[in-house]
C-alpha cells in the first residue's frame, strides 16, 4: 500500500555529518508544521516551568552529570515524529508530551528532597524510592506517599535522549570490578551509585528482583550504599519467576502484603482502599485502550504502534499504574484520534510493505529504529514484546472479596512487568506466544532484537530460528548492547536490516537516503 504525503521523502538529507543536530526541521505542510512547532515550544516551556526556573534545579544541572542530557528532549521527540502527519503526529505528541511533563515533575521532586540540593526533609519523609524495574502498582493505595525512581531519571531516560549517556557509568562500574558481560542497564545504574551521582532522599526504598541477574547485581550495590551510608532502609520484593504457575500466587500476594506493611511502617501512612480502587479503574481503562489499539493493528490500518506505543506503554503501565488522572485523559485523547484515523483508513508512512512483530529487548540508544524501519523499508512494527503486557482486568469495586483479590491483582501486575512478562514465566510466554501473535496480527516478518548481554533471549536463538523456518516467517536478527553504542553502532544496527532486505528479500528501500546515515555523533 502506498500513501504519498507532503514533505515525506529524502529524510536522510537533513542529517549533518559529525554534528549532533540536523540541518533543518521537517516540513510537514503548513498545518502540521505549525502544530509540530507549537508542541516543540510547549515542551520547552514545560521543562523551564517545572524544572529550570527553580534555583535548586539549576544547582542540580551543575551537580549531576546526567542532567545535561535533558537538553536533547526536543531532539528525541523529533526522531520519533519523523514522517508523521495528521492524526498520527498528534497521537505521537499526546504520548511523548505527557511523558516529558511527568519526567520533568520527577526531576523536580528528586531535587526537592535531595539532601545535596533542596534538602526538604518533610517532603523526603513521604518519599519511597523504587527501582527502575519496579511496577508501581504496589503504590496504588498510598495517595500521600510519593514514589520516585532515581534510576529512571539518571540512566533510563538519558539514554533515550543521548546514545552515549550511560557510557561513563558503565566504565565506572567495570573499573570497580563489576563484570563487563552483564546487561549494561543495571551496570550503568550501579555506576551512577558508585560515582556519587544519585540523589539522596526518601524514608525507605523498595527494590524488586526484576528482570535478570544483572539487575540483582545492581540492586545489591545500590541497596547496600543506601542502607549503610545513607541510612535508607530497603525492602526486597521478590516476585516468582514462574509467574504463570498457580501454585506461586499465594507467595506472590504475601510479598505484596509484606511490601505494603514495610511502606506503612516507614512512612506512617496507611493503605487507602478508596484511592486504590480509583487507581484500579484507571488501570483497567488503560488496558481496555491498549487492547483496542492492538485490535486496530490486526487490520490493514494500524494506528497506535511502533516505538511511541512502546514508550507510552512502559510509562503508563509500569511507572504510573493508574495513579495519575492525566494519563487517563491522554488515553481518551489517543483513542479519539486513533478511531478518527482508522475510519479514514489513514497510513503513517508513504508505503506499507511488510507487517512485523518486534520481539526481544529493544536497543535504548536506538529506540527510534522502528520509525526508521517504517520510513526506510516500509516495515510496519505492529506491536512489540514490551507492549504485550497484562490483558486481564483487575477488581475495581470496593468489596471485602475484592480487597483480598487486590493483593493477587497487584502481585500479578508486578509479575508481569513490561519485560519480565516475557523473559520470565517459562518457554510459552517467550517463544510460543510470539508465533501465536504473528498469526493473530497477520504478520509476515519478525524483527528480533538480540541484546547480546541478555542471557534469557540469547539462549533460545536456535529455537526461534527453527520455529520461523517451520512457519515460513522472515526472521531478522538485530544485535545490540542496549545502553552501549560502542559495541554495535546505530549504523551497525541499521546495516543488519539493510543486508536482510537487500539480499534475502531482494528489495530496494522506500527512502534510499535513510539507508546509511551520518549519525555517529548525533544525540
N, C-alpha and C positions, 0 to 999 in steps of 0.2 A: 504494500500500500504506500502511496506517495502523497505528499501534502506540502506544497511549496508555500513558504511564508516570508514576509518582509525581513530582509537582513540575515536570514538563517542560512548562511553559506560562508565558506572560507574563514571559519572561526580561528584556524591556526595562524592567520595573518596578523592577529592582534598581539601575539606573543613577542616579546623583545628578548633576544638572546643575551644572557648574562645579567639580566635585571630581575628584580622581584616584582615589578609592576608590568602592566600591559600598555600598549601604545594608546588605547582609547577604550571607552565604554562601548558596549554592544548596542548597535542600532536596531531597535525593535519596532519601528514605526512610531509616529508621534504619540499616540495614546499610551502604548505600553512603555515607551522610553521615559515619558514623563512620570508614569506610575512607578516604574522601577527606580527612577532617580528620587522620587518622593520617599520611597521606603529606605533608600540609602541614607537620605538625610534623617529620617525618623530613627534609624538605628544609631547614627552618630549622636543625635540629641539625647536618646535614651541612655547611652553609655555615659555621656557627660552629666546628665541629670542625676543618674543613680550613683555613679562611681566618681567621676573626676572633679566634681565641684566641691568635694569634701576634703579638707586638708589631710585628714588621716589616710585617705585613699591615695592622695598624691605621694605621701610618705611611703606607702606600700609599693607604689610604682618603682621607687628607687631602692627599696629594701629587697624585693623578691625578683629574682632573675626572670622567672616565667611570666611576669606581668607584661613585659614588653610585647609578647606575642599577641596580646589582645588588640593591639593597633591594627592587626590584619583581619579583624572581624568582617569589615565590608568586603574585603577581597574574597574571603571564604564564601560569602553569600553569592557573590558574582560567579564563582566557579560552579555553584550548584544551580544557578538560574540560567546557565548557558543554553541558548536556543529556545527558551520557554517564551510562550506568548499567551495572551488571553487568560482564561481560567487557570491554566497550568502554572503560569507565572504567579498568579495570585494565591494559588494553593501553596506553592513553594514559600512565598513570603509569609503566609499565615503560619506555616510550620517553623520556618527559620526565625522569624522575628520574635515569636513568643519565647523561643528557647534563648535567644540573645538577651531578652529582658530578664528572664529567670536567672540566667548565669550572672548578669550584672548585679542582681539583688543578692545572689550567693556571695559574690566578691565583697559587696558592701557589708554583709553580715559577718563574714570571716574577719574582716579588718576591724569591725566594730568590737568584736570580742577578743581579738588577738592581743596577748599580753605585751607584744612588742610595739603595737600600733595604737589601737583605740583603747584597749585595756578597760572595757566596760564590764566590770565584774558582775553586776547584777544581771546583765544580759547573758553573760557567759554561763551563769548558773542554770540557765534554761536551755543551753545548747548541748545536744548529743551528737558527737561525731560519728559518722557512718562511713564505712569504706566505699570505694567506687563501685564495687560489685554488689553492694547490699540493696536488696529490694526494700524500699522504704514503706512497704505495706505494714511493717511492724510498728510504724509511727502513726497509723491511721486513727488511733484512739487518743492521741495527745494533742489537743488543739493549741495549747500554750507552750508546748515544747518545740524547739527549733532544731530539726535535723540538718546538719551541714556536712558536706564531703570536701575535705581538703584535697583529696586526690583528683576529683573532677576538675577543680579549679587549677591545680598545679601541673597536671600531666594529661588527663584525658582531653580536655578542650584545647589546650595549647597545641597538641599535635594535629588536631583538625585544622588549626589556623596556620601553623608553620611546620612544614615537614621535618625540620631539624630541631624542633623544640625540646625533644627528650634526650638528644644525643649526649649532652653534658652529664645528665643524671645517670644514664646508662653507664657511662665511663666511670663516674664516681663510685657506683655500686661495685663495679668489677675491680677497681683499684683497692677496695676494701675486702676483696676476697670472695665476693658472690660469683657464682658460676656464670659463665658467658653464654651458655647454651639454653638458658631458660627464656620464657616469654619476656620480651623487653618491656612490656607494660608494667607488671609488678616490679620488675627490676628498676625501672625508672622511678616508680613510686618510692621504693626503698632508698634510691639515690637522693631523692628530694629530702627525705628524713635525715639521712646521713649528712647531707650538705647544709643542714640547718635552714632549709628553705621552705618549711611548712609552718603555717600559722599555728600558734599555741593558744588554745581556748577550749572551753567546754567543761561540764561537770563529770562527764563519762563518755565512753565510746562503745560502739557495737561493731564488731568485725564478723565476717562470715567466711565459710570455707569454700567460697566460690572464687575462681572457677577451676583452678588447677593447682598442681604442686607449687608452681611459681608464685601463685597468689598467697599460698600458705607461707612460703618463704618470706615474702614481702611483709605479710601481716606480723610474722614473728619479729622482724627487725623493728617495724613501726610500733607495735604494741609495747615492746619492752622499753622503748625510748619514752613512750607516753607514760607508762606506769612508773618507771624508776627515776626518770629525770623531770617529767612534767607533772607528776602526781595525778594523772588522769586514769582512773580505773577502766579496764577494758573487759567487755563480755564477748566471748567467742560463741557465735551462733552456728552450730554445726548441723547443717541440714543433711538428710540422707542422700547418698549418691544415686542409689537405685530408686529414684523418686516415682517411678511408675508402679512400684510394688505396694500393694495394700498393707502388707504387714509392717511397713516402716512409718505409716502415717500417724499412729499414736505417739511414737517417739518424736516425729517432726512437730506435732502440735504441742507437745510438752516443752520442746525447745523454745517455741514462741512464748508460751506462758512464762518460762524462766527469763526470757529476754525482757518481757513486759515488766515483770517483778523487779528486775535489775534497774530498768529505767525509772520506775516509780520510786525505788529506794534512793536513787541518787539525785533525782530532780525534785522530789517532794510532790510531784503531780500524780493524779490518779487517772486511770483509764476511763475515758468518756464514751459511753455506748452511743449516745445521740450523735456525737461527732463521727464515730466510727461508721455507723450505718449511712450517714450523709456522704461520707467518702466512698463507701461501698457502691452507692447508687452511681456516683461519677465513674468509678472503675468499670461498672457494667456498661455504662453508656459508651465509654471509650472502646470497650471490647466489641460492642454492637457496631460501632462505626468502622472499626478495623475489619470486621467480618464483611461488612457491606462493600468496603473498598476492595477487599480481596475478591469478592464476587464479581465486581466490575472487571478485575484483572483476568478473570477466566474468559471474558468475552474478547472480541477483536478490538475493543476500545477501552483499554485500561486508563484510569485517570489519576490514581494516587499510588505511585510506585517509585522504585529506584532509591537512590541514596537519601532523598528527602523523607521518604516513608521510614527508612531505617533509622535516621537520626531522630525523627519525631517520635517513633515508637519507643526507642531506647529511653528518651526523656520522659514521655508521658506514662509509659507502662512501669518503668523501673524507678525513676527518681521522683516522680510526682505521686503516683499511686492514689489518685483521687483527692489529694489534699488541697489542690488549688482550683477554685472555680473557673479561673481564666482559661484553663486547658479544656474544660467542657465547652466553654464559649467558642474556643478555637476549633474543637471537633465539629461543632454545629456549622461554623463558617465553611470549613473544608467540605463538609457533606453537601452544603448548598451548591458550592462551586463545582464539586465533582458530579453531582446529579445534573446540573445545567450543561456541563461539557459532555457528559455521557449521552444525554438526549440529542445533542447536536453531532454526536459521533466525532468529537474533536480528537486530534492526534497531537502528541507532544513533540514531534520531530518531523523532519522532511520525509522520512521513509521508514517503514517498519519491514524488516526482512526476516528477523528471527525472534521467536518468543523464548526467553531464557529464565530459568530459575537460578538464582545466585546462592550458592551454598558455602559453608565454611566461615572462617573468621576473617572479616574484611580488613584490608590494609587501612590503618588510621591515617597514615601520611598521604594516602591517595584515596580517600573516601569518595571523591567525586569521579572515580574511574567509571562508575555506572552512567554518569552523564556523558562522558567521553564515548563509551561504547554505543550509546544511543545515537549520538550525532555523527560519529565517525563510521560506524559499520551498520547502523540500523538494528542493533541488538536491543530488544526491549527487555529490561530487567523487571519482570512481572512482580516478583517478591524475592525476599532474601531470608536466609536462615534466622537472622536475629529478629525479624519481624513476624516469624511464625511462632508466636508465643501462646500463652493460655487462651483458649476459646470458650472456657466454661464460665457461666455466670455465677457469681458468689451470692450468698444470702444477704439481702439488703433490707429486710423488715425486722424490727426490733421485737423479738420474742425470746422466751427462755431457751427454746431449742436452737434458735439461730445464734444466740450468744455463745453457746457451746460450739456450734458449727463454725463460727467465725475463727476460732483458733485453727481449725483444719483448713479453712479458706486462706488464711494468712500463710500458713505453712505451705500450702500448695503453690501460692504465688511466689514464695521465697524459693521453693524447689525449682520453679520454672522461670527463674531469672533469664534474661534475654539470651545468653549464650549457654548457660548451664542446662537450659531446657532441652538442648540437642546434644551437647558434648557429654552430658551425664544422663543416666537413665537406661542405658543398655543399647544393644545393637539396633533395635527397631527405630528409635527416635532419630538416630543419626543417619542410618543407611536406608532402611526400608521405607521410612516416611518420605524420604526425598523422591523416590520413584512414584509413590502414590501422588505426591504433589505435582510432579511432572505431568502425569496423566490427567489429573484434575484441572490443571491450568492449560492443557493442550500445548505444552512447551516442546520444542524440538531441540533444545540445547540446554546444557548445564554449565555455568561458569563456576568452577570450584576453586575458591581461594585456598591455597596451600600455605598456611602460615607455618614456616619451617621450624619454628620453636614450639609448636603446639602438638604435643605427643598424641593427644586424643584423635586428631584427624590424620596425622601422618601415618599412624599405624594401620589405617584402613585404606590406604591408597589403592592397593591391588583389588580390594573388594569393590570399590567404586568403579574401577576400570572394567572389571568383569561384568558387573550389572549393566553398565552403559552399553557394552558390546551386545549383551543379550537382548536389550530393548531397542537397539539401533538409535540411541540418543547421542548426539555430539557432546562430548565431554572435554571442556577446555580447562586445563590446569593453569592457575595463575599463582606463581610463587612470590612470597614477600616476607618481610620480617616485622610486620605490624607497626612498630614505632621507629624503626631504624632504616632510613633510606640509603644508608651506606652499603647495605648488603645487597638489596635489589633496588635500583633507582626507579623513579616513576616511568622513565622511558623503557627501562628493563621490564616493568610490569606490562606496559603497552605492547612491547615487542612480542610478548608471548601470545597475545591475542592477534596481533597483526600477522604473525607467522602462521597461525592456525587458519585464519580466514583466507589468506592467500594460497597456502599450499594444500590444505585439506578441502576447504570449501571452494577454492578457485574463484574467489570474488574480488572485486575492486571496491575500495571504500566509497561510502556516500559522500564524504568530505575528505579528499586526499590531503588537504592542508593540516589535518589533525593527526595524521599517521605518525609523524615524527615532530616532536615539539621541543623547543629550546627552553625547558622549564626547570633545569637543574638548580638554578639559583632562585627560582620563584618561591614565594611563600608556600 
